[in-house]
Amino acid sequence: MNEGTAALVAAARAVHAVAHERRSADDVLGGADDDRAERSAVRAIAFGTLRWYLRLAPAIARLLDRPAARIAPAVHALLVTAAHQIVYSRNAPQGIVDAAVDATRALGAARASGFANAVLRRFVREHASLFAQLDADPAVRHAHPRWLVDVLEREVPGQIEDVLAGGNVRAPMTLRVDLSRTTRAQAQAACAARGIAATPLEGYAAALVLETPVPVDSLPGFAEGWLSVQDAGAQLAAVLLAPEPGMRVLDACAAPGGKTAHLLEVAGGDLDLLAVDSDAGRLARVGRNLERLGRHARLAQLDLRDPAALAGEAPFDRILVDAPCSATGVIRRHPDIKLLRRPSDIAAFARTQLAILGTCFARLAPGGRLLYATCSILAAENGRVIERFLDFERGARLAGTAVQLWPGVRAATDGFHYASLTKAPPT
């Protein structure tokens, strides 16, 4: 099997795992081939296919002589993956068709080789006319789930085209400079010395945006903790929470630890900071990130949906609730979200968000500040959650105006929502 066919097979398996087994792309591809170049090729094909799956699959369906559900899932994933390569790669279409035919054998579906050959040959000839019809639907044109497009058409009709198109662009690689150790100008110069073009992002004091993504081990000062990879929108959390030296701070749902570290950087490391996550593996990532950065925080594995989870803790001056959410604001980084997320998930996330908010707010000191954050662009997880919380939590006050960052074609950040709450002194 040549390298091109091997990459197509591996990518099709990953697409199958996401589309038909509902596994995350990062989980599936995390253990991919050890060779960096091969791993990169497989990841590029798989992520590209997932990004455009909801445009490609309807086109393939028009060419089938049977319902897609009656085709072996592995073969269907291969057809869509090969279709992506035909439309979005520079490879010769006939070579892709031949590789897909060979791939059926590697996938244990040799009997489908003729079927795959016929479908993909038709796709090569007819895909332009197929898309001319299918793309009249914005959900297909932008390859986003119908339910999400419907919600955005109701909530932000004036922004929907930009937001949907933005979900298909490659997100920039953005760095956070530890301003307690160096300046952004010095970090930019150090990058330039290694041939890495980095540009300061206006409005974000610690952010540098790379012209081209690079491996983290090539970044100057990365191993020493001077630089971290973090979207500029995520960098806003520590700025808005504004912890001061000596404060007790809670970072709820802390993994993988980027915001935890930034809180410590903003306060010069002089915080009594408790970083919490419900998953032991994710909490371990927080510990490893803090170790690289030379920072310290207390770590605790807790389920903050439990009202008693923080019962042994003294009140906190600052609390960051980076709540579990639909992640609809980071689709451009994680296109598998388009296939994995369901409409019913949103109400479930909102219940979890309210429960975590309640547990954390109960441990907020009077006069303290809690920052509620999500990487969602849906009102049901953002403004409506805060409205519901304020309805039953009489001691809570909204401080200022909530911040909603929208992803888009020209967006400098992913999609994030921030709302600051304070606790009134007891009467």
N, C-alpha and C positions, 0 to 999 in steps of 0.2 A: 504494500500500500504506500503510495507516494505521500509527501508531506501535506499537499493540498487536500487530498482525500481524508487523511488522518485528522486534520484540523476540522474538516466539515463533519466528520463522524462525531468527534468530541463535542463540537458546538451543538449539533443536533441532539445529542444526549442531554446536554444541559438545558436546551430549550424544552425538550420533552419533560424533564424533571420539574421545570417551572410551570409549564402550561398544563400538564396533565397530572402531576403529582403534588402541585402547590408547594414546592420547596423554593426557598429563596436562592437567587442567582449566586450570591456571595457564598452561601453554604455549599452549593453544588460545585462552584468553580474554585473554591478555596484550596481544594486538594488536587487541582489539575496538574498536568505534567510539570516535572521539576525544571525542565529547560525553560528559561525565562522567555526566549523568543517564541517558542511553541505555545507556552501558556498565554502570552500576550495575543497571539494570533487567534487562538480559540476564544479567548475572552472578547476580543473585538467582534468576531463573527456572532457569538452568542448574544452579546449585549446589543449589537446592531439589530439582530433579528427580533429580540424582545422589544426593542424600541419601536419597531415598525410592524410587529406581529398583527396588530388589530387592523392594519391596512392590507397586509399581505394575505392573511388567512381568508378574508372574504373574496379576494381575487382568485386564489387557488380553488375555493369552493365552487366558483362559477365554471370551473373546468372539470369537475369530477362527475363521474357517471353514477355516483352513489352519495348518500349523506356523509359528511366528514366524520360523523360519529361512528360509522361502520368501517372506517379505515384504521388499521393498527396505529395506535398513538405514536409509536416510534417512527413509522413511515410518514405520518402527517407532519410531525416535527421536522423530519428531513426535508419534505417538500417545501415547507415554509422557510426553512433555513437556506435551502438552495435558491429559493425565489428571492430572498434578501440579497444573496450574492449576485444574482443576475441583475437586479435593479440598482443596488447601491455599491457594488465593488467595481473595480476596473478590470476584473478578469474576463476573459472571453466567455460569452454565454455557453458556447458548445462545450468548452472545457469544464464548466460548472456542471452541466447536465451529465457529462461522462463521469465526473467525480461522484455525483449523487447516485448514479447507477451502481458504481463500485461500492458506494457507502451502504447500499441496501444489504449487500452480502456481509459487510462488517457488523451491521446491526442485527444480523440473524434473520433478515427478511428477503432473502435472495429471490423468492417467488414474486416479490413485488417490483423487481428490477424493470421489467417491461412496462408495467403500469407507471412507475416513476418517470421513466424515459418519455412516455407518451404525454403525460401531464406537463412535464417541464418543457418539452419541446413546444407544446401549445402555448405555455406561459411566455416563452421567449418571443413567439410571434404576436401574441395578443395582449400582453400586459398593458401596453399604452392605451389601447381602446377600453380595456377593462377599467383602468383607473380613471379614464375620462368620465365614465359613468359613476363609479363608486365614490369618487372624491367629491361629489355634490353634497354628500353628508359630511359635516365637519368632524364628526366622531371618527369616520374612516379616514378622511383626509389627513387628520393629525394623529391617527392611531391611538386614540384615547377611549377608555370605556364609555359606553353610551350613558350610563348612570352619572358619571362624573361630569360629562359635557352638559347633561340636563341640569345638574345642580349649578354649574357655573353660568349657564345661560340665564338662570333665575337670579343669581346673586351678583354677578359682575358682567352683565352683557356687553358693556363697553370695552372690557379688557380681555374677553375670552379668546379672541384670535391670537393675541400676543402671548397669553399665558399658555395656550395649547401648543403653539409653535415653539415656545420656549422650552416645553417639556421634551422636545426632540433635538435640542442643540447640546453640544458637549459642554458641560459646566467647566469653568476655569479651575485651575489649581491655585488656591489662595493660601498664603502663609500668614501665620500670626507671629509677629516678632515679640519676644519677651522684652518689653521696654524697661524692665527693672535691671536688665543686664547689658543692653546695647540700644542703639537708636535704629530707627527704621532706615535712615540714610546709610548708616554703616552696614546694615544687613543687605541693603540693596547693592552697595558697592562690593561687598563680599561675593554676592551672587554674580555680579557682572564680571568679577575677576575669574570666575569659573565658566564664563560664557553663558550664564543663565540670565536671560532678560526678565527683570521684575519691575513692575510699576506700582507706585503707591496708589491706594484707592481713596479718593476724596471722601471725607466723612467718617472714615474708619482709621483711627490713629495708628493701629498696629498692623494693618493689612498690606500685604504685597501680593499682587496678582502676577503670576508667571505667564509669559507669552506662550510658552510650550510646557506641558507637564514633564517632569523629570522624576527619576527614582529618588526616594527620600534620602538614600544614603549618599547621593551626590550633592545634597544641600549643605552649604557651609554652616557649621555650628549646629546641625541637626542632632548629632549624637550627644553634644554637650548641652542640649536643651535650649539653645538660643532661638530656634525656630520650631514651629509646629505647623502641620497642615490643618487648616480650619476655615470653612467658608466665612466670609465677612459677616453674613447675617447672623451666624452663630456667635461671632465675636461680640455682638451687641449685648448679649446676656450679661456678661460681667460688668460692662459699662453701665447698663441700666440698673443693675442691683447695687453697684457702687459700695462694696464692703470696705470698711475702714479697719485699720490695724487694731488688733485686740478683740475684734468682734467674734461672737459665736455664730457660725454659718452652717447651714444645712444645704447640701446639694443632693436633692432627691432625684432618683432615676439617673445616676451620675455617669454610667458607662456611655462611651469608652473613656471618658475622663478629660476631654478637651476643655470643657467649661470649668471643670474642677480646677485644673491647672491655671486657667486664665483668672479665676477668682483669686487664687493665691498670688499670681503675678501682680494683679491690680493693687493688692494690699501689701505688697512687698513680702509675702510669705508669712506675715504675722497674724494668722487667723487660727482660731480653734474650729477647724472645719471637719464636719462629718459627711463623708460621701457614701451614699446608700444606693444599692441596687438589689433587685430581688433574685438575680441570677448569679450564681457563684462564678461561672466562667466569665461573664461580662464584668463582674467586680474585679476579677483578677487582672483584666485589661486596664482598669483604672490604676491599679497598683503598679503595673509595668510602665504605664505612661508617666506616672508621677516619679518613678525611679529614674527614668531617662531624663526627666526635667529637673531632677534634684529637689523635688518638692515633697511635702509631707502632709498627709491628712489621715484622720481615722477612717477606717473602712468598716462597713457593716452590711451584712446581707439581711435585708428586711423586706417584707411585703407591706408597703405603705397603704394598701387598701384596708388593712387591719387598723381600726381606730386606736388600738393599744400598742401599735408597733413602736412608737417613740415614747412610751410612758415613762421610761427611766431617764429621759433626757431633760435637762434644764431648758428653759425657753431660749430660742434663737433670735438674734438681732436681724439676721438676713436669711431668707430661704429662697432657693431656686427650685421650682418645680418644672423640670423639663419633661413634660408628661408624655407617656406613650400615646401615639396618635397614628393617623392614617398615613403619614409621611407623604401626603399629596403635594407638598411644597418641594420635595427633592426628587421628583420623578426623573428629571434630567440626569441625575446621578444614579438612580436606581430604577431603570425602566421596567423591571419585573413587577413593580408595584401596580402597573397597569393591569396585569393579569392576576395578581394575588389578592388585591383588595376587592371586597364586595360591599354593596350598599348597606347590608346589615351590620358590617363592622363598625360603621360610624357611631351608631347608637351605643354599641358595646364600649367603644373607646370613650364616649362621653360619660358613661357610668363610671368607668375606671378613673377618668380624670377628676370627676367630682369627689369620688371616694378618697383619692390621694390628696386633693386639695383640702378636704376636711381634716384628714389626719395631720397634715403639715401645719395648717393654719392654727390648729389647737395648740401647737408648740411654738407659735410666733409670739415674741415678747410684745407687750403693749407699746405702741409707737414704732414697732419694727416694720420691715418691708418684706413682702413675698412677691416674687416675680413668677408669673405663670407663663410658660413658654411651650409652643408646639412648632413643629415643622409642617403644619397643615395650612391649607388655604380655604378650609371649609368653616363656615360660620358655626355649624353644629358643634365643632370641637373648640371653637375660639370664643367669640363674643357671647354666644348663647350659653356656654358653660359658665362663664363669668356672671352673666345675668342670673342664671339659676342659683349660683352659689351666693350671690349677694341677696337673693330673695329670702334664703333661710339662715344665712349667717349675719346676724344683725350687727356684729362687731366689726365687720369688714367694710372697708371703704376703697373705692377705686381711686388711685392716685394718678391724676393726669389722664391723658388720652392713650388708648391702646395703640400699638404699632403693628401694622400689617405690611410685611415685605412680600412683593409679588415676584415670582420667577417669570421670565419672559425672554424674548429674543435678545433684548438689549440689557437685561437685568444684571446688576453687579453682584447680586446675591441669590441664594435659593429663597424659597418661600418660608417665612417665619412669622409667627404671631407672638406678641409680648403684651402682657397686661400686668401692671403693678398694683398690688393691694397693700393696704396698711391696716393695722389693728387699733381700734379706738381704745383708750384707757378705760378700765372698768368704772362703772358709775355706782 
